[in-house]
Amino acid sequence: MSKIIDKLKLIFGDALLRRRIFFALGILAISRLFAIIPIPGIDTSRLQSLFASSEFLNLLNIFSGGGLSNLSIVMLGVGPYITASIIMQLLTVMVPKLKALYQEEGEAGRHRFAQYSRFLTVPLAIIQSYAFIKLLQGQNILPAVSFNILLVDIAVIVAGSVLLMWLGELITEFGIGNGISLIIFAGIVSQLPSSIGQLIFTFDVTQLPIYVTGLAVALLVIFGVVVVTEAERPIPVTYAKQVRGNSVYGGLSTYLPLRVNQAGVIPIIFALSILLFPQMILQFLAQSTVTFVVTFSNFALSILANTWFYTSAYFVLVVLFTYFYTAVTFDPDSIATNLQKSGAFIPGVRPGDATSEYISRVLTRLTLVGALFLGVIAILPLILRSLTGIQALAIGGTALLIVVSVVIDLMKKIDAQVSVREY
């Protein structure tokens, strides 16, 4: 306890770090203020019933920072920016120039890459806002409006999404931690009081074992997320000795850390995007006047609404995207080439292609563990909800993974700032 108090004194004793923390908290408070300002003309009861019956809307609400469930002016949250970032990551596989820009041109290249993601955010926000308005009008949650009013609503929603993106980048630059992640984190945490209140309001003493089991599962998930997030497989690396004159250089031994969860929470976001898009299209087509289109859309929606089909598809997509994202962001050939150029080698492995194959083999095995873990974490809320029927027991899964990951990353960044101050 005394160590925690001493660490807090160090943190708030540093004027620069204190300003960064309070700046981040102030921006987060502003983002939450926008999240409670609803667009006009909402049927609250219909909105609640829609969210109660739609799993993908509840999951998407996580990434909107809770703004979607209130139909606020920032109802899309940072979702369009995240989708734009995902599309740009996918394009690096198909466009060599983008891959070179992201991986080889350093900080300036990554800055231009991020700028392209920002430009792509606007058209994606326009498309998503139009689709959501039409979907909600079809469910009689929003009233039908004229074309001019529709344009104004779309402009307000798009502006809210771009505003949140800008606020997140302000936190990253002038605050502390990753701003986009912190905005999502704040949205998840802000929903905890209502979830706890719902749990208390619907408390039934006969279901006490289920509540205890849910709490135990939540603690187990937190423990698992911390362990897997921090776990890494060290590959020993030795630098060859070099004799220059009378001096000997090199001969040092270090290691190359390969993380078990190399992809983080990105595969879950990928899988949600893939599952979300066809459901939005089908629900939009279900309002058509063509009988065949309506019949097909309702049939497809009934399949997607099946809990076990949805859960299985979600799990498979998370596993596949974990491998995909790891392959995009981690290049064993580049690592092997850099080791060879710096005179380093892995003991017992020949430099060059053999080193690349060895790293790929180790990474594939590690990724399997991380992919299965992410898949289980992603579908855990669905399983708990199906077995118990209690909505609040879905506290595990994606939301918990994001919260724990953001907290761990934030603690590392604060510790780094404190260490700099001590030096």
C-alpha positions as CSV (number, residue, x, y, z in Angstrom):
1,M,0.0,0.0,0.0
2,S,2.9,2.4,0.9
3,K,4.4,1.7,-2.6
4,I,1.1,2.7,-4.3
5,I,1.0,5.9,-2.2
6,D,4.6,6.7,-3.1
7,K,3.9,6.1,-6.8
8,L,0.9,8.4,-6.7
9,K,3.0,11.1,-5.0
10,L,5.6,10.8,-7.8
11,I,2.9,10.9,-10.5
12,F,1.1,14.0,-9.2
13,G,4.4,15.6,-8.0
14,D,5.5,15.9,-11.6
15,A,3.9,19.1,-13.0
16,L,4.1,17.9,-16.7
17,L,2.7,14.5,-16.0
18,R,-0.1,16.0,-13.8
19,R,-1.1,18.4,-16.6
20,R,-1.2,15.5,-19.1
21,I,-3.4,13.4,-16.8
22,F,-5.9,16.3,-16.1
23,F,-5.9,17.2,-19.8
24,A,-6.9,13.6,-20.7
25,L,-9.6,13.6,-18.0
26,G,-11.0,16.9,-19.2
27,I,-11.2,15.7,-22.8
28,L,-12.9,12.4,-21.7
29,A,-15.4,14.4,-19.7
30,I,-16.2,16.5,-22.8
31,S,-16.6,13.3,-24.9
32,R,-19.0,11.9,-22.3
33,L,-21.0,15.1,-22.3
34,F,-21.6,14.8,-26.1
35,A,-22.6,11.1,-25.6
36,I,-25.6,12.1,-23.5
37,I,-27.0,14.7,-25.9
38,P,-29.6,12.8,-28.0
39,I,-30.8,13.6,-31.5
40,P,-34.5,14.7,-31.4
41,G,-37.6,12.6,-31.9
42,I,-36.5,9.3,-30.3
43,D,-39.0,6.6,-29.1
44,T,-37.1,5.4,-26.0
45,S,-39.1,2.3,-25.4
46,R,-38.7,1.0,-29.0
47,L,-35.0,1.8,-28.8
48,Q,-34.5,-0.3,-25.6
49,S,-36.4,-3.2,-27.2
50,L,-34.3,-3.0,-30.3
51,F,-31.1,-3.2,-28.3
52,A,-32.4,-6.0,-26.2
53,S,-33.1,-8.1,-29.3
54,S,-30.0,-7.2,-31.3
55,E,-26.6,-8.7,-30.3
56,F,-24.6,-6.9,-32.9
57,L,-26.0,-3.5,-31.9
58,N,-24.9,-4.1,-28.3
59,L,-21.4,-5.0,-29.4
60,L,-21.2,-2.0,-31.7
61,N,-22.3,0.2,-28.8
62,I,-19.1,-0.7,-27.0
63,F,-17.0,0.9,-29.8
64,S,-19.3,3.9,-30.0
65,G,-18.5,4.7,-26.3
66,G,-22.1,4.1,-25.3
67,G,-23.4,6.9,-27.6
68,L,-25.3,4.5,-29.9
69,S,-27.6,3.3,-27.1
70,N,-28.6,6.9,-26.4
71,L,-28.8,7.8,-30.1
72,S,-26.6,10.8,-29.2
73,I,-25.0,13.2,-31.6
74,V,-21.9,11.1,-31.4
75,M,-23.8,7.9,-31.9
76,L,-21.2,6.4,-34.3
77,G,-18.4,7.1,-31.8
78,V,-15.0,6.3,-33.2
79,G,-16.4,3.4,-35.1
80,P,-15.9,5.0,-38.6
81,Y,-12.3,5.9,-37.7
82,I,-11.6,2.3,-36.5
83,T,-13.2,0.9,-39.7
84,A,-11.1,3.2,-41.8
85,S,-8.0,2.1,-40.0
86,I,-8.9,-1.6,-40.6
87,I,-9.5,-0.9,-44.3
88,M,-6.1,0.8,-44.6
89,Q,-4.4,-2.2,-42.8
90,L,-6.1,-4.5,-45.3
91,L,-5.0,-2.4,-48.2
92,T,-1.3,-2.8,-47.1
93,V,-1.6,-6.4,-48.2
94,M,-2.8,-5.5,-51.7
95,V,-1.0,-2.2,-52.3
96,P,2.9,-2.5,-51.9
97,K,3.2,1.3,-51.8
98,L,1.0,1.5,-48.7
99,K,2.9,-1.3,-47.1
100,A,6.2,0.5,-47.7
101,L,4.7,3.7,-46.4
102,Y,3.5,2.0,-43.2
103,Q,6.5,-0.2,-42.5
104,E,9.6,1.3,-44.1
105,E,9.3,5.1,-44.1
106,G,9.4,5.7,-40.4
107,E,7.4,8.2,-38.4
108,A,6.7,10.5,-41.4
109,G,5.3,7.5,-43.4
110,R,3.1,6.4,-40.5
111,H,1.8,10.0,-40.1
112,R,0.8,10.1,-43.8
113,F,-0.8,6.7,-43.4
114,A,-2.8,8.0,-40.4
115,Q,-3.8,11.0,-42.5
116,Y,-5.3,8.7,-45.2
117,S,-7.3,6.9,-42.5
118,R,-8.7,10.3,-41.3
119,F,-9.8,11.2,-44.9
120,L,-11.4,7.8,-45.3
121,T,-13.3,8.2,-42.0
122,V,-15.6,10.9,-43.4
123,P,-17.3,8.9,-46.3
124,L,-17.5,5.9,-44.0
125,A,-19.3,8.0,-41.4
126,I,-21.7,9.3,-44.0
127,I,-22.6,5.8,-45.2
128,Q,-23.0,4.5,-41.6
129,S,-25.1,7.4,-40.4
130,Y,-27.5,7.1,-43.4
131,A,-27.8,3.4,-42.9
132,F,-28.5,3.7,-39.1
133,I,-31.1,6.5,-39.7
134,K,-33.0,4.4,-42.3
135,L,-32.8,1.4,-40.0
136,L,-34.2,3.2,-37.0
137,Q,-36.9,4.9,-39.1
138,G,-37.9,1.4,-40.3
139,Q,-38.2,0.3,-36.7
140,N,-40.3,3.4,-35.9
141,I,-37.7,4.6,-33.4
142,L,-37.1,7.8,-35.5
143,P,-39.9,9.6,-37.4
144,A,-39.8,10.0,-41.1
145,V,-38.2,13.4,-42.1
146,S,-37.8,15.4,-45.2
147,F,-34.6,15.2,-47.3
148,N,-33.2,18.5,-46.0
149,I,-33.7,17.4,-42.4
150,L,-32.1,14.0,-43.2
151,L,-29.0,15.8,-44.6
152,V,-28.8,17.9,-41.4
153,D,-29.0,14.8,-39.2
154,I,-26.3,13.1,-41.2
155,A,-24.1,16.1,-41.1
156,V,-24.5,16.3,-37.3
157,I,-23.7,12.6,-36.8
158,V,-20.7,12.8,-39.1
159,A,-19.4,15.9,-37.4
160,G,-19.8,14.1,-34.0
161,S,-17.8,11.2,-35.2
162,V,-15.0,13.4,-36.6
163,L,-15.1,15.5,-33.4
164,L,-14.5,12.3,-31.2
165,M,-11.7,11.3,-33.6
166,W,-10.1,14.7,-33.1
167,L,-10.5,14.6,-29.3
168,G,-8.9,11.2,-29.2
169,E,-5.9,12.5,-31.1
170,L,-5.7,15.4,-28.8
171,I,-5.4,13.0,-25.8
172,T,-2.7,11.0,-27.6
173,E,-0.7,14.1,-28.4
174,F,-1.2,16.3,-25.3
175,G,-2.5,13.9,-22.7
176,I,-1.3,10.4,-21.9
177,G,-2.2,7.0,-23.4
178,N,-3.9,6.2,-26.7
179,G,-6.8,8.7,-27.0
180,I,-9.1,6.5,-29.2
181,S,-8.7,3.5,-26.7
182,L,-9.4,5.8,-23.8
183,I,-12.6,7.1,-25.3
184,I,-13.8,3.6,-25.8
185,F,-12.7,2.7,-22.3
186,A,-14.6,5.7,-20.9
187,G,-17.8,4.6,-22.7
188,I,-17.5,1.1,-21.3
189,V,-16.9,2.2,-17.8
190,S,-19.8,4.7,-17.9
191,Q,-22.2,1.8,-18.5
192,L,-21.0,-0.1,-15.4
193,P,-23.3,1.8,-13.0
194,S,-26.4,1.0,-15.1
195,S,-25.4,-2.7,-15.4
196,I,-24.8,-3.0,-11.7
197,G,-28.1,-1.2,-11.0
198,Q,-29.9,-3.6,-13.3
199,L,-28.3,-6.5,-11.5
200,I,-29.4,-5.2,-8.1
201,F,-32.9,-4.3,-9.3
202,T,-33.5,-7.9,-10.8
203,F,-31.7,-9.6,-7.9
204,D,-33.2,-13.0,-7.0
205,V,-31.8,-14.8,-4.1
206,T,-32.5,-18.2,-5.8
207,Q,-30.0,-17.2,-8.5
208,L,-27.2,-16.4,-6.1
209,P,-25.0,-19.3,-7.3
210,I,-25.3,-17.9,-10.9
211,Y,-24.2,-14.4,-9.7
212,V,-21.2,-15.9,-7.8
213,T,-20.3,-17.9,-10.8
214,G,-20.5,-14.8,-13.0
215,L,-18.3,-12.9,-10.7
216,A,-15.7,-15.8,-10.6
217,V,-15.7,-15.9,-14.4
218,A,-15.2,-12.2,-14.6
219,L,-12.2,-12.4,-12.2
220,L,-10.8,-15.3,-14.2
221,V,-11.2,-13.4,-17.4
222,I,-9.3,-10.4,-15.9
223,F,-6.5,-12.7,-14.8
224,G,-6.4,-14.4,-18.2
225,V,-6.3,-11.1,-20.1
226,V,-3.4,-9.8,-17.9
227,V,-1.4,-13.0,-18.3
228,V,-1.9,-13.4,-22.0
229,T,-1.4,-9.7,-22.7
230,E,1.9,-9.7,-20.9
231,A,3.1,-13.2,-22.0
232,E,5.9,-13.4,-24.5
233,R,8.2,-16.0,-25.9
234,P,11.8,-14.9,-25.9
235,I,14.0,-16.0,-28.8
236,P,17.7,-15.9,-27.8
237,V,19.8,-13.7,-30.1
238,T,23.6,-13.4,-30.1
239,Y,25.7,-10.7,-31.7
240,A,28.9,-12.0,-33.4
241,K,32.3,-10.8,-32.0
242,Q,34.1,-8.3,-34.2
243,V,37.8,-7.4,-33.7
244,R,38.8,-3.9,-34.6
245,G,42.4,-3.2,-33.8
246,N,43.1,-4.2,-30.3
247,S,39.4,-4.0,-29.3
248,V,36.7,-6.7,-29.4
249,Y,33.1,-5.6,-30.1
250,G,29.9,-7.6,-30.0
251,G,29.5,-11.1,-28.4
252,L,26.5,-9.9,-26.5
253,S,23.4,-12.0,-25.9
254,T,19.9,-10.7,-25.9
255,Y,16.5,-12.0,-26.9
256,L,13.7,-11.2,-29.4
257,P,10.3,-11.0,-27.6
258,L,7.4,-12.5,-29.5
259,R,4.1,-11.7,-27.8
260,V,1.4,-14.4,-27.4
261,N,-1.3,-11.8,-28.2
262,Q,0.5,-10.0,-31.0
263,A,-2.8,-8.6,-32.5
264,G,-4.4,-7.2,-29.4
265,V,-8.1,-6.5,-29.6
266,I,-8.0,-5.7,-33.4
267,P,-9.2,-9.2,-34.6
268,I,-12.4,-8.8,-32.5
269,I,-13.0,-5.4,-34.2
270,F,-12.4,-7.1,-37.6
271,A,-14.9,-9.9,-36.8
272,L,-17.5,-7.4,-35.6
273,S,-17.2,-5.4,-38.8
274,I,-17.7,-8.5,-40.9
275,L,-20.7,-9.6,-38.9
276,L,-22.2,-6.2,-38.7
277,F,-22.2,-5.3,-42.4
278,P,-24.4,-8.0,-43.8
279,Q,-26.9,-7.6,-41.0
280,M,-27.2,-3.9,-41.7
281,I,-27.7,-4.6,-45.4
282,L,-30.3,-7.3,-44.7
283,Q,-32.3,-5.2,-42.3
284,F,-32.3,-2.4,-44.8
285,L,-33.5,-4.8,-47.6
286,A,-36.2,-6.2,-45.3
287,Q,-38.0,-2.9,-45.6
288,S,-38.3,-3.4,-49.4
289,T,-41.6,-3.6,-51.3
290,V,-40.4,-6.6,-53.3
291,T,-41.7,-9.8,-51.8
292,F,-38.8,-12.0,-52.8
293,V,-36.2,-9.5,-51.3
294,V,-38.2,-9.3,-48.1
295,T,-38.5,-13.1,-47.8
296,F,-34.8,-13.7,-48.5
297,S,-33.7,-10.9,-46.0
298,N,-35.9,-12.3,-43.2
299,F,-34.6,-15.8,-43.8
300,A,-31.0,-14.7,-43.7
301,L,-31.6,-12.5,-40.6
302,S,-33.2,-15.5,-38.9
303,I,-30.1,-17.5,-39.5
304,L,-27.8,-14.7,-38.3
305,A,-30.1,-14.3,-35.2
306,N,-29.5,-17.9,-34.2
307,T,-27.3,-17.6,-31.1
308,W,-25.2,-20.7,-31.8
309,F,-24.6,-19.9,-35.5
310,Y,-23.7,-16.3,-34.5
311,T,-21.4,-17.5,-31.8
312,S,-19.6,-20.1,-34.0
313,A,-19.2,-17.6,-36.8
314,Y,-17.8,-15.0,-34.4
315,F,-15.3,-17.4,-32.9
316,V,-14.0,-18.6,-36.3
317,L,-13.7,-15.1,-37.6
318,V,-11.8,-13.9,-34.6
319,V,-9.3,-16.8,-34.9
320,L,-8.8,-16.2,-38.7
321,F,-8.4,-12.5,-38.3
322,T,-5.8,-13.0,-35.5
323,Y,-3.6,-14.9,-37.9
324,F,-4.3,-12.4,-40.7
325,Y,-3.5,-9.3,-38.6
326,T,-0.3,-10.9,-37.2
327,A,0.8,-11.8,-40.7
328,V,0.2,-8.2,-41.8
329,T,2.0,-6.4,-38.9
330,F,4.8,-8.8,-38.2
331,D,7.2,-9.7,-41.0
332,P,9.7,-12.6,-40.1
333,D,11.6,-12.0,-43.4
334,S,12.3,-8.4,-42.4
335,I,13.3,-9.4,-38.8
336,A,15.7,-12.1,-40.2
337,T,17.2,-9.6,-42.7
338,N,17.8,-6.9,-40.0
339,L,19.4,-9.5,-37.7
340,Q,21.7,-10.6,-40.4
341,K,22.7,-7.0,-41.3
342,S,23.5,-6.2,-37.7
343,G,25.7,-9.3,-37.3
344,A,23.2,-11.1,-35.0
345,F,22.0,-14.7,-35.2
346,I,19.8,-17.2,-33.3
347,P,22.0,-19.9,-31.8
348,G,21.6,-23.2,-33.7
349,V,19.8,-21.5,-36.6
350,R,21.5,-20.4,-39.9
351,P,21.1,-16.7,-40.8
352,G,18.8,-15.7,-43.6
353,D,15.9,-17.9,-44.8
354,A,16.4,-20.5,-42.0
355,T,16.0,-17.8,-39.4
356,S,12.9,-16.4,-41.1
357,E,11.4,-19.9,-41.2
358,Y,12.2,-20.5,-37.5
359,I,10.6,-17.3,-36.4
360,S,7.5,-18.0,-38.5
361,R,7.2,-21.5,-37.0
362,V,7.4,-20.1,-33.4
363,L,5.0,-17.2,-34.2
364,T,2.4,-19.6,-35.8
365,R,2.3,-21.7,-32.6
366,L,2.1,-18.6,-30.4
367,T,-0.6,-17.1,-32.5
368,L,-2.7,-20.3,-32.2
369,V,-2.7,-19.8,-28.4
370,G,-3.5,-16.1,-28.7
371,A,-6.2,-16.7,-31.3
372,L,-8.0,-19.3,-29.3
373,F,-7.9,-17.1,-26.2
374,L,-9.3,-14.1,-28.1
375,G,-12.0,-16.3,-29.6
376,V,-13.1,-17.7,-26.2
377,I,-13.1,-14.2,-24.7
378,A,-15.2,-12.8,-27.6
379,I,-17.9,-15.4,-27.3
380,L,-17.9,-15.7,-23.5
381,P,-20.7,-13.1,-23.0
382,L,-22.9,-14.8,-25.5
383,I,-22.4,-18.2,-23.8
384,L,-23.1,-16.7,-20.3
385,R,-26.2,-15.0,-21.6
386,S,-27.5,-18.1,-23.3
387,L,-26.9,-20.3,-20.2
388,T,-28.2,-17.9,-17.6
389,G,-30.5,-15.5,-19.4
390,I,-29.1,-12.7,-17.3
391,Q,-27.9,-9.7,-19.4
392,A,-25.6,-8.2,-16.8
393,L,-23.5,-11.4,-16.6
394,A,-22.1,-10.4,-20.0
395,I,-19.6,-8.3,-18.2
396,G,-16.7,-10.5,-19.5
397,G,-15.6,-10.7,-23.1
398,T,-14.8,-7.9,-25.4
399,A,-15.5,-5.0,-23.1
400,L,-13.5,-6.5,-20.3
401,L,-10.6,-7.3,-22.7
402,I,-10.6,-3.6,-23.9
403,V,-10.7,-2.2,-20.3
404,V,-7.9,-4.4,-19.0
405,S,-5.7,-3.8,-22.1
406,V,-6.2,-0.1,-21.9
407,V,-5.4,0.0,-18.2
408,I,-2.3,-2.0,-18.7
409,D,-1.1,0.2,-21.5
410,L,-1.9,3.4,-19.5
411,M,0.1,2.1,-16.5
412,K,3.1,1.4,-18.7
413,K,3.0,4.8,-20.2
414,I,2.7,6.5,-16.8
415,D,5.6,4.3,-15.4
416,A,7.7,5.4,-18.4
417,Q,7.0,9.0,-17.6
418,V,7.8,8.5,-14.0
419,S,11.1,6.7,-14.9
420,V,12.1,9.6,-17.1
421,R,11.5,12.0,-14.3
422,E,13.5,9.9,-11.8
423,Y,16.5,9.8,-14.3
